[in-house]
Amino acid sequence: MYRYDQYDQAMVDARVEEFRDQTRRRLEGRLTEDQFKPLRLMNGLYLQLHAYMLRVAIPYGTLDSRQMHMLADIADKYDRGYGHFTTRQNIQYNWIKLEDAGDILADLASVEMHAIQTSGNCIRNISSDHFAGAAADEVVDPRPYAELLRQWSSFHPEFSYLPRKFKIAVIASDTDRAAMRLHDIGIQIVRNEADELGAAFYVGGGMGRTPMIAPCINAFVPLDRMVTYAEAALRVYNRHGRRDNKYKARIKILVHELGAEEYTRQVEEEFAHLLGQGVEPPFAELERIRGYFEDPLFEDGLSAELDRSDPDFALWVDRNTIAHKAPGYVSAVISLKPVGGIPGDATAEQMHLMADLARDYSFDELRVMHTQNIVLPHVRKADLHALWTALEAAGLGSPNLDTIEDIIACPGLDYCSLANARSIPVAQKISERFAANGKTEALGQLKLKISGCINACGHHHAGHIGILGVDKKGVENYQLLLGGSEAEDVSLAKITGPGFDEAGIVDAVETAADVYLRERQDGERFLDTYRRIGMTPFKEALYG
């Protein structure tokens, strides 16, 4: 994984001291909240319903045990003993005191971490495939390219105050595990017919108030010009993006209003201009970065056999391990979705344990998944039973990856000042319902996502089943959506009809699941059946 050089460390250390001074002045009353707000947002500090929330950057989701131990220590020392892992592969702390913020940033800097550009109208944390470097189907490890983009975008003088926040994802396989086409810029590293590596650019995706799927504006940009092409795409947006209306400020609106063809024409024109000015990406820097992402020393000749005599262990292996490019290894997913739990939450004790398990079983590496789980990317099959035993004892062994119990949910009205409805209790009740009724196994792959407001931090537009909480005359109301996907078969979910109260939405989810069980054909996922039969059978069952 990437290690800070002297410039990275100096940059982060300088920001810590700068923010310490800004915080001191705010506490002394020398800065008003209006003056302080843009300064704290530049450092990932939000003022939520009950306290400050700090969002820590985890670039492309990659951590080592030392960093995970620090995240656990921060949860214990400065929060209430837990942290919340997010859909952008970050972690959030919900109970931060302003007077502690500088010390937290200093602790993060001591293990090569920060909270810079995790909020505000700038380029946010670069996300990627959580199985990068381990997946058998990738053409190359995408993380060095994500790191190159991180370095390019950090404190970029032209893009520090964009019309709106900006999100980039980088993948390198045809299987999309990062919701790439629902980002402002999605980049897929591909090979052309000449076996050359290049970048396919998808621009103008996003969820929120106006969900859109990004069109492909260029199917092959040579990799040594990827950063320049990204810069051209950002420049056109920065030039024309709406700054008078935050609801129309995202790049997806610009691409939609200009049209993909005209937007592409302007990007190509800007790209040519940059190349003509001699603006070239730091490709030599990429070669330096690549050295940090060499494969671990995988053992040869490992056995692929497993003792599956314990049915609970066998079920966890079947559901929560993913094929690896190296024989004898798998990627093992640690579920942060126990039945009745809060999706994405982990206690300090659990984080310490995951750090130790990464050190012992996964070459000292962990990944935060955009599904709010944790993955150990490189685990020997021979170590799986010992790993599972430790996870099970700590409440981290739930065998539910990609099932209806593996729910994505935002913090909702329990924490967020923007939310209209609670997400957490709904997620808890749905997981409890399906654990009790025994339908999880029969349903197979069914991705359920919940947002507490139209901002869609829970990705409800991309759920096979999505739930959106809204305020209906002062009462929490939940809309049910069907048919979304964030994967390579990307689609946006559609609202079924009138919303439900909290108890009613749990019943509605089970009703929709029962329609699928009744109507499905051999081998169909919920999403496949929905696409084949359409909305009508579901609406009839839901509303009569």
LOKOLZA-614888 format. One line per 4 residues: number of its first residue (from 1); their letters; for each residue x, y, z of C-alpha. Coordinates in nm, 2 decimals. Layout:
<pts>
NUM = A = X Y Z; ...
</pts>
This chain:
<pts>
1 = MYRY = 0.00 0.00 0.00; 0.10 0.36 -0.05; 0.33 0.52 0.21; 0.36 0.90 0.26
5 = DQYD = 0.67 1.06 0.13; 0.82 1.38 0.29; 0.58 1.60 0.09; 0.27 1.41 0.20
9 = QAMV = 0.37 1.42 0.56; 0.47 1.78 0.56; 0.14 1.88 0.39; -0.07 1.69 0.64
13 = DARV = 0.13 1.82 0.94; 0.10 2.18 0.82; -0.27 2.14 0.79; -0.30 2.00 1.14
17 = EEFR = -0.13 2.31 1.29; -0.33 2.54 1.07; -0.66 2.39 1.19; -0.55 2.39 1.55
21 = DQTR = -0.51 2.76 1.53; -0.85 2.80 1.35; -1.02 2.59 1.62; -0.86 2.78 1.90
25 = RRLE = -0.98 3.11 1.75; -1.33 2.97 1.72; -1.34 2.85 2.08; -1.21 3.19 2.19
29 = GRLT = -1.49 3.36 2.00; -1.26 3.53 1.75; -1.42 3.35 1.47; -1.80 3.33 1.42
33 = EDQF = -1.96 3.00 1.32; -2.02 3.14 0.97; -1.65 3.22 0.94; -1.54 2.89 1.09
37 = KPLR = -1.78 2.67 0.89; -1.58 2.66 0.55; -1.26 2.61 0.75; -1.39 2.31 0.94
41 = LMNG = -1.55 2.16 0.63; -1.21 2.17 0.46; -1.10 1.93 0.74; -1.39 1.70 0.73
45 = LYLQ = -1.57 1.84 1.04; -1.95 1.87 1.02; -2.19 2.00 1.28; -2.47 1.74 1.30
49 = LHAY = -2.78 1.71 1.52; -2.61 1.63 1.85; -2.24 1.70 1.81; -1.96 1.74 1.56
53 = MLRV = -1.90 1.46 1.31; -1.55 1.40 1.17; -1.51 1.21 0.84; -1.17 1.05 0.79
57 = AIPY = -1.04 0.98 0.45; -0.94 0.63 0.36; -0.82 0.66 0.00; -0.96 0.37 -0.22
61 = GTLD = -1.04 0.20 0.11; -0.70 0.06 0.19; -0.57 0.04 0.55; -0.30 -0.14 0.74
65 = SRQM = -0.32 -0.28 1.10; -0.14 0.03 1.24; -0.40 0.26 1.09; -0.70 0.05 1.20
69 = HMLA = -0.56 0.04 1.55; -0.54 0.42 1.55; -0.90 0.44 1.42; -1.00 0.22 1.72
73 = DIAD = -0.80 0.44 1.96; -0.97 0.75 1.83; -1.31 0.59 1.88; -1.22 0.51 2.24
77 = KYDR = -1.05 0.83 2.33; -1.26 1.09 2.15; -1.59 0.93 2.06; -1.83 0.68 2.23
81 = GYGH = -1.63 0.37 2.15; -1.73 0.31 1.79; -1.70 0.44 1.43; -1.92 0.42 1.13
85 = FTTR = -1.78 0.30 0.79; -1.94 0.47 0.49; -2.03 0.41 0.13; -1.73 0.62 0.02
89 = QNIQ = -1.49 0.38 0.20; -1.43 0.63 0.48; -1.50 0.63 0.85; -1.71 0.88 1.05
93 = YNWI = -1.71 0.96 1.42; -2.04 1.11 1.54; -1.97 1.25 1.89; -1.66 1.47 1.85
97 = KLED = -1.59 1.77 2.07; -1.45 2.07 1.89; -1.17 2.12 2.14; -1.04 1.76 2.05
101 = AGDI = -1.05 1.81 1.67; -0.69 1.92 1.64; -0.56 1.64 1.86; -0.75 1.38 1.65
105 = LADL = -0.60 1.52 1.32; -0.26 1.50 1.48; -0.32 1.14 1.58; -0.43 1.06 1.23
109 = ASVE = -0.12 1.23 1.08; 0.10 1.01 1.29; -0.02 0.70 1.09; -0.03 0.87 0.75
113 = MHAI = -0.40 0.96 0.76; -0.61 1.28 0.75; -0.96 1.42 0.70; -0.87 1.66 0.42
117 = QTSG = -1.12 1.70 0.13; -1.38 1.47 0.29; -1.63 1.75 0.27; -1.68 2.08 0.09
121 = NCIR = -1.71 2.16 -0.28; -1.39 1.98 -0.39; -1.27 1.65 -0.52; -1.36 1.40 -0.24
125 = NISS = -1.19 1.07 -0.14; -1.10 0.87 -0.45; -1.28 0.53 -0.43; -1.20 0.20 -0.60
129 = DHFA = -1.28 -0.17 -0.62; -1.24 -0.31 -0.27; -1.10 -0.63 -0.42; -0.83 -0.44 -0.62
133 = GAAA = -0.50 -0.63 -0.64; -0.67 -0.95 -0.54; -0.95 -0.99 -0.80; -0.89 -1.25 -1.07
137 = DEVV = -1.09 -1.05 -1.33; -0.90 -0.72 -1.32; -0.67 -0.62 -1.61; -0.44 -0.44 -1.36
141 = DPRP = -0.45 -0.32 -1.00; -0.64 0.01 -1.02; -0.51 0.15 -0.69; -0.19 0.31 -0.83
145 = YAEL = -0.40 0.51 -1.07; -0.64 0.61 -0.79; -0.34 0.72 -0.58; -0.21 0.92 -0.87
149 = LRQW = -0.55 1.10 -0.90; -0.55 1.15 -0.52; -0.21 1.33 -0.54; -0.32 1.53 -0.84
153 = SSFH = -0.65 1.64 -0.68; -0.51 1.72 -0.32; -0.51 2.10 -0.28; -0.55 2.14 -0.66
157 = PEFS = -0.57 2.52 -0.68; -0.82 2.53 -0.96; -1.06 2.27 -0.81; -1.06 2.37 -0.44
161 = YLPR = -1.40 2.55 -0.48; -1.60 2.37 -0.74; -1.97 2.44 -0.80; -2.04 2.13 -0.59
165 = KFKI = -1.88 1.83 -0.43; -1.71 1.59 -0.68; -1.66 1.22 -0.66; -1.43 0.99 -0.87
169 = AVIA = -1.41 0.61 -0.88; -1.15 0.39 -1.05; -1.20 0.02 -1.14; -1.01 -0.22 -1.37
173 = SDTD = -1.25 -0.50 -1.44; -1.58 -0.55 -1.63; -1.74 -0.63 -1.30; -1.82 -0.30 -1.13
177 = RAAM = -1.78 -0.33 -0.75; -1.75 0.05 -0.69; -2.08 0.19 -0.84; -1.85 0.35 -1.10
181 = RLHD = -2.12 0.49 -1.33; -2.30 0.66 -1.05; -2.00 0.89 -0.98; -1.92 1.24 -1.12
185 = IGIQ = -1.63 1.07 -1.30; -1.60 0.70 -1.33; -1.29 0.55 -1.48; -1.25 0.19 -1.60
189 = IVRN = -0.90 0.08 -1.69; -0.93 -0.13 -2.00; -0.72 -0.30 -2.27; -0.77 -0.23 -2.64
193 = EADE = -0.73 -0.47 -2.93; -0.36 -0.39 -2.94; -0.34 -0.50 -2.57; -0.26 -0.15 -2.46
197 = LGAA = -0.39 -0.01 -2.13; -0.62 0.29 -2.14; -0.89 0.46 -1.94; -1.26 0.46 -2.04
201 = FYVG = -1.42 0.78 -1.90; -1.78 0.79 -1.78; -1.89 1.14 -1.67; -2.21 1.28 -1.52
205 = GGMG = -2.34 1.01 -1.29; -2.48 1.05 -0.94; -2.76 0.98 -0.71; -2.93 1.24 -0.48
209 = RTPM = -3.22 1.45 -0.58; -3.18 1.39 -0.96; -3.02 1.04 -1.01; -2.84 0.99 -1.34
213 = IAPC = -2.62 0.72 -1.49; -2.30 0.85 -1.64; -2.25 0.82 -2.02; -1.92 0.71 -2.17
217 = INAF = -1.76 1.02 -2.32; -1.43 0.85 -2.43; -1.39 0.47 -2.45; -1.00 0.48 -2.45
221 = VPLD = -0.77 0.75 -2.32; -0.40 0.64 -2.32; -0.30 0.60 -1.95; -0.02 0.84 -1.97
225 = RMVT = -0.28 1.11 -2.04; -0.55 1.00 -1.80; -0.48 1.28 -1.55; -0.48 1.54 -1.82
229 = YAEA = -0.81 1.41 -1.95; -0.96 1.43 -1.60; -0.83 1.78 -1.57; -1.01 1.87 -1.90
233 = ALRV = -1.33 1.72 -1.77; -1.31 1.92 -1.45; -1.22 2.25 -1.62; -1.53 2.23 -1.84
237 = YNRH = -1.74 2.17 -1.53; -1.57 2.44 -1.33; -1.63 2.69 -1.62; -2.00 2.61 -1.68
241 = GRRD = -2.13 2.44 -1.37; -2.42 2.62 -1.19; -2.31 2.82 -0.88; -2.65 3.00 -0.83
245 = NKYK = -2.85 2.69 -0.74; -2.69 2.40 -0.54; -2.97 2.16 -0.66; -2.85 2.21 -1.01
249 = ARIK = -2.47 2.24 -0.94; -2.35 1.88 -0.99; -2.18 1.79 -1.31; -2.46 1.54 -1.40
253 = ILVH = -2.69 1.84 -1.45; -2.43 2.01 -1.68; -2.38 1.70 -1.89; -2.76 1.65 -1.91
257 = ELGA = -2.83 2.02 -2.01; -2.54 2.05 -2.26; -2.60 1.70 -2.38; -2.33 1.43 -2.36
261 = EEYT = -2.21 1.50 -2.72; -2.16 1.88 -2.66; -2.00 1.82 -2.32; -1.76 1.57 -2.48
265 = RQVE = -1.67 1.81 -2.76; -1.58 2.08 -2.51; -1.37 1.83 -2.30; -1.18 1.71 -2.61
269 = EEFA = -1.12 2.08 -2.70; -0.99 2.15 -2.36; -0.78 1.83 -2.36; -0.62 1.93 -2.69
273 = HLLG = -0.55 2.28 -2.54; -0.38 2.13 -2.23; -0.16 1.90 -2.44; -0.07 2.19 -2.67
277 = QGVE = 0.04 2.38 -2.36; 0.27 2.10 -2.27; 0.06 1.99 -1.97; 0.16 1.63 -1.92
281 = PPFA = 0.07 1.41 -1.63; 0.34 1.30 -1.38; 0.37 0.95 -1.53; 0.71 0.91 -1.37
285 = ELER = 0.53 0.96 -1.04; 0.31 0.67 -1.14; 0.61 0.44 -1.17; 0.72 0.54 -0.82
289 = IRGY = 0.37 0.48 -0.68; 0.34 0.14 -0.85; 0.63 0.02 -0.63; 0.41 0.05 -0.32
293 = FEDP = 0.14 -0.18 -0.47; 0.35 -0.49 -0.55; 0.18 -0.82 -0.47; 0.25 -0.97 -0.13
297 = LFED = 0.47 -1.28 -0.13; 0.20 -1.54 -0.20; 0.30 -1.89 -0.12; 0.31 -2.15 -0.40
301 = GLSA = 0.15 -2.49 -0.39; -0.11 -2.42 -0.13; -0.40 -2.67 -0.10; -0.74 -2.56 -0.20
305 = ELDR = -0.91 -2.81 0.02; -1.12 -2.70 0.32; -1.28 -2.90 0.60; -1.65 -2.81 0.56
309 = SDPD = -1.78 -3.04 0.83; -1.90 -2.74 1.04; -2.21 -2.62 0.86; -2.19 -2.27 1.01
313 = FALW = -1.83 -2.23 0.89; -1.92 -2.38 0.55; -2.21 -2.13 0.51; -1.98 -1.84 0.59
317 = VDRN = -1.72 -1.96 0.34; -1.99 -1.99 0.07; -2.13 -1.64 0.13; -1.84 -1.43 0.26
321 = TIAH = -1.53 -1.54 0.07; -1.44 -1.43 -0.29; -1.22 -1.60 -0.54; -0.86 -1.47 -0.55
325 = KAPG = -0.61 -1.44 -0.83; -0.36 -1.65 -0.64; -0.43 -2.02 -0.59; -0.49 -2.12 -0.23
329 = YVSA = -0.61 -1.77 -0.13; -0.94 -1.59 -0.10; -1.07 -1.25 -0.01; -1.26 -1.28 0.32
333 = VISL = -1.54 -1.03 0.39; -1.60 -0.93 0.75; -1.97 -0.83 0.79; -2.05 -0.52 0.98
337 = KPVG = -2.42 -0.61 0.96; -2.51 -0.85 1.24; -2.88 -0.92 1.28; -3.04 -0.62 1.45
341 = GIPG = -2.71 -0.42 1.43; -2.64 -0.08 1.28; -2.50 -0.12 0.93; -2.14 -0.01 0.90
345 = DATA = -2.08 0.04 1.28; -1.78 -0.12 1.45; -1.67 -0.09 1.81; -1.32 0.00 1.91
349 = EQMH = -1.27 -0.36 2.03; -1.38 -0.49 1.69; -1.15 -0.26 1.50; -0.86 -0.37 1.72
353 = LMAD = -0.94 -0.73 1.64; -0.98 -0.67 1.27; -0.64 -0.50 1.27; -0.48 -0.80 1.45
357 = LARD = -0.65 -1.04 1.21; -0.52 -0.84 0.91; -0.17 -0.86 1.05; -0.19 -1.23 1.12
361 = YSFD = -0.38 -1.35 0.81; -0.39 -1.09 0.53; -0.04 -0.95 0.49; -0.12 -0.66 0.72
365 = ELRV = -0.39 -0.52 0.49; -0.76 -0.44 0.52; -1.01 -0.27 0.28; -1.32 -0.07 0.36
369 = MHTQ = -1.59 -0.18 0.11; -1.84 0.07 -0.03; -2.11 -0.17 0.10; -2.00 -0.07 0.46
373 = NIVL = -1.82 -0.40 0.53; -1.45 -0.48 0.57; -1.25 -0.72 0.36; -0.92 -0.90 0.43
377 = PHVR = -0.80 -0.92 0.07; -0.54 -1.20 0.09; -0.62 -1.49 0.32; -0.49 -1.84 0.28
381 = KADL = -0.77 -2.10 0.26; -0.59 -2.29 0.53; -0.63 -2.00 0.77; -1.01 -1.95 0.71
385 = HALW = -1.14 -2.16 1.00; -0.92 -1.98 1.25; -1.01 -1.65 1.11; -1.39 -1.73 1.11
389 = TALE = -1.36 -1.86 1.47; -1.22 -1.53 1.59; -1.47 -1.32 1.39; -1.76 -1.53 1.52
393 = AAGL = -1.66 -1.48 1.88; -1.65 -1.10 1.83; -1.99 -1.07 1.66; -1.83 -1.02 1.31
397 = GSPN = -1.90 -1.36 1.16; -2.24 -1.30 1.00; -2.27 -1.50 0.67; -2.47 -1.24 0.48
401 = LDTI = -2.27 -1.09 0.20; -2.50 -0.96 -0.08; -2.81 -1.10 0.09; -3.12 -0.90 0.21
405 = EDII = -2.95 -0.88 0.56; -2.64 -0.71 0.41; -2.82 -0.37 0.41; -2.66 -0.04 0.32
409 = ACPG = -2.80 0.25 0.53; -2.71 0.61 0.60; -2.71 0.74 0.96; -3.04 0.91 0.89
413 = LDYC = -3.23 1.12 1.14; -3.06 0.96 1.44; -2.75 1.17 1.36; -2.78 1.37 1.03
417 = SLAN = -2.91 1.73 1.03; -3.02 1.69 0.66; -3.22 1.37 0.71; -3.60 1.36 0.71
421 = ARSI = -3.64 1.01 0.85; -3.46 0.74 1.04; -3.27 0.47 0.85; -3.11 0.27 1.13
425 = PVAQ = -3.43 0.13 1.30; -3.57 0.03 0.96; -3.25 -0.16 0.87; -3.25 -0.33 1.21
429 = KISE = -3.61 -0.44 1.18; -3.57 -0.57 0.83; -3.26 -0.78 0.92; -3.45 -0.91 1.22
433 = RFAA = -3.76 -1.00 1.02; -3.57 -1.20 0.76; -3.34 -1.37 1.01; -3.66 -1.48 1.19
437 = NGKT = -3.86 -1.59 0.88; -3.58 -1.79 0.73; -3.62 -1.65 0.38; -3.27 -1.51 0.34
441 = EALG = -3.12 -1.83 0.19; -3.40 -1.87 -0.05; -3.38 -1.51 -0.17; -3.01 -1.53 -0.26
445 = QLKL = -2.86 -1.21 -0.39; -3.08 -0.92 -0.30; -2.93 -0.58 -0.24; -3.13 -0.35 -0.01
449 = KISG = -3.03 0.01 0.04; -3.19 0.28 0.27; -3.16 0.66 0.27; -3.30 0.89 0.53
453 = CINA = -3.34 1.18 0.27; -3.32 1.26 -0.09; -2.94 1.31 -0.08; -2.92 0.93 -0.11
457 = CGHH = -2.62 0.86 0.11; -2.76 0.51 0.15; -2.77 0.46 -0.24; -3.14 0.38 -0.24
461 = HAGH = -3.16 0.45 -0.61; -2.92 0.16 -0.67; -3.09 -0.10 -0.46; -3.26 -0.41 -0.60
465 = IGIL = -3.49 -0.29 -0.33; -3.45 0.07 -0.22; -3.61 0.27 0.06; -3.63 0.65 0.08
469 = GVDK = -3.74 0.82 0.40; -3.93 1.14 0.35; -4.11 1.39 0.57; -4.48 1.38 0.51
473 = KGVE = -4.66 1.65 0.70; -4.43 1.60 1.00; -4.44 1.22 1.00; -4.17 0.99 0.88
477 = NYQL = -4.28 0.82 0.56; -4.10 0.55 0.36; -4.11 0.51 -0.02; -4.03 0.17 -0.17
481 = LLGG = -3.83 0.15 -0.49; -3.75 -0.15 -0.70; -3.51 -0.24 -0.98; -3.19 -0.05 -0.91
485 = SEAE = -2.83 -0.17 -0.96; -2.49 -0.01 -0.89; -2.30 -0.28 -1.08; -2.21 -0.33 -1.44
489 = DVSL = -2.58 -0.38 -1.52; -2.64 -0.03 -1.37; -3.00 0.09 -1.34; -3.21 0.33 -1.13
493 = AKIT = -3.48 0.20 -0.91; -3.84 0.32 -0.95; -4.09 0.41 -0.68; -4.37 0.16 -0.64
497 = GPGF = -4.64 0.40 -0.52; -4.76 0.56 -0.20; -4.52 0.54 0.10; -4.55 0.34 0.42
501 = DEAG = -4.49 0.41 0.79; -4.21 0.23 0.97; -4.39 -0.09 1.04; -4.55 -0.09 0.70
505 = IVDA = -4.22 -0.06 0.51; -4.09 -0.37 0.67; -4.40 -0.56 0.57; -4.37 -0.41 0.22
509 = VETA = -4.02 -0.54 0.18; -4.13 -0.89 0.27; -4.43 -0.86 0.03; -4.19 -0.77 -0.26
513 = ADVY = -3.96 -1.05 -0.16; -4.26 -1.30 -0.17; -4.36 -1.18 -0.51; -4.01 -1.26 -0.63
517 = LRER = -4.01 -1.61 -0.47; -4.34 -1.68 -0.64; -4.25 -1.55 -0.99; -3.89 -1.62 -1.03
521 = QDGE = -3.75 -1.86 -1.29; -3.44 -2.09 -1.25; -3.13 -1.89 -1.17; -3.29 -1.55 -1.16
525 = RFLD = -3.19 -1.29 -0.90; -3.46 -1.06 -0.76; -3.33 -0.80 -1.01; -3.37 -1.03 -1.30
529 = TYRR = -3.72 -1.13 -1.21; -3.82 -0.76 -1.16; -3.68 -0.67 -1.51; -3.87 -0.96 -1.67
533 = IGMT = -4.21 -0.92 -1.51; -4.21 -0.54 -1.45; -4.36 -0.34 -1.17; -4.72 -0.44 -1.20
537 = PFKE = -4.72 -0.77 -1.00; -4.53 -0.60 -0.72; -4.78 -0.31 -0.71; -5.08 -0.54 -0.71
541 = ALYG = -4.93 -0.73 -0.41; -4.84 -0.41 -0.23; -5.15 -0.20 -0.29; -5.42 -0.44 -0.40
</pts>
